[in-house]
């Protein structure tokens, strides 16, 4: 079964290569849509954690990322601020 995955990311440095990240998205699924810059929808059998792990390989250490699996109400993230993480955990993520 495929999962509805929403991804939002932010580069720490503006000179990062967007194409490299887009290629990584497309390698995870047959269907993906750029909603607007830095925000994507994927339909994939991958879990939020699996997508997050794959994207770690193309992001810099201090880039920000959140991956939300809307099908299973799960999320995974990298480098979000402490307050955001606290609030996400309060919501059960």
C-alpha positions in Angstrom: 0.0 0.0 0.0 1.2 3.5 -0.8 1.5 6.3 1.7 0.6 9.9 1.2 3.8 11.7 2.2 4.3 15.5 2.6 7.8 16.9 2.7 8.9 20.3 3.7 12.6 21.3 3.7 14.7 24.4 4.1 18.3 24.8 3.1 20.5 26.5 5.6 22.6 28.0 2.8 21.0 29.4 -0.3 23.7 28.0 -2.6 22.5 24.4 -2.0 21.6 22.4 -5.1 17.8 22.0 -5.3 18.0 19.5 -8.2 19.9 16.9 -6.1 17.0 16.9 -3.5 14.4 16.7 -6.2 16.2 13.7 -7.8 16.1 12.0 -4.4 12.3 12.6 -4.1 11.7 11.1 -7.5 13.8 8.1 -6.7 11.4 7.2 -3.9 8.2 7.0 -5.9 6.4 7.0 -9.2 4.2 10.0 -8.3 5.4 13.2 -6.7 4.3 16.8 -7.0 6.0 20.0 -6.1 3.4 22.0 -4.2 5.7 25.0 -4.0 9.4 25.6 -3.4 10.5 23.3 -0.7 7.2 21.5 -0.2 6.4 18.2 -2.0 3.8 15.5 -2.0 4.8 11.9 -2.7 2.8 8.7 -3.0 5.2 5.9 -2.0 5.3 2.6 -0.1 8.1 4.2 2.0 7.4 5.3 5.6 8.1 8.8 6.9 11.2 7.5 8.6 12.5 5.8 5.5 12.0 8.9 3.4 13.7 11.0 6.0 16.7 8.6 6.1 17.0 8.7 2.3 16.8 12.5 2.2 19.5 12.9 4.9 22.0 11.7 2.3 21.4 14.7 0.1 20.9 17.4 2.7 23.6 19.3 4.5 24.0 18.7 8.3 22.2 21.8 9.2 19.4 21.8 6.6 15.9 21.4 8.0 13.4 18.7 7.0 10.1 17.3 8.1 8.4 14.3 6.5 4.7 13.7 7.3 2.9 10.4 6.5 -0.7 11.6 6.2 -1.9 8.0 5.7 -0.5 6.6 8.9 -0.3 9.8 11.0 3.5 9.5 11.4 6.3 12.0 11.0 10.1 12.2 11.0 12.3 15.2 10.9 15.8 16.6 10.9 17.1 19.8 12.6 13.8 21.3 13.7 13.9 23.7 16.6 13.3 22.4 20.1 9.9 24.1 20.4 8.6 22.6 17.2 9.8 19.2 18.2 8.2 19.5 21.6 4.8 20.5 20.0 5.0 17.7 17.5 5.6 15.2 20.2 2.7 16.6 22.2 0.6 15.8 19.1 1.8 12.2 19.1 4.4 12.3 16.5 
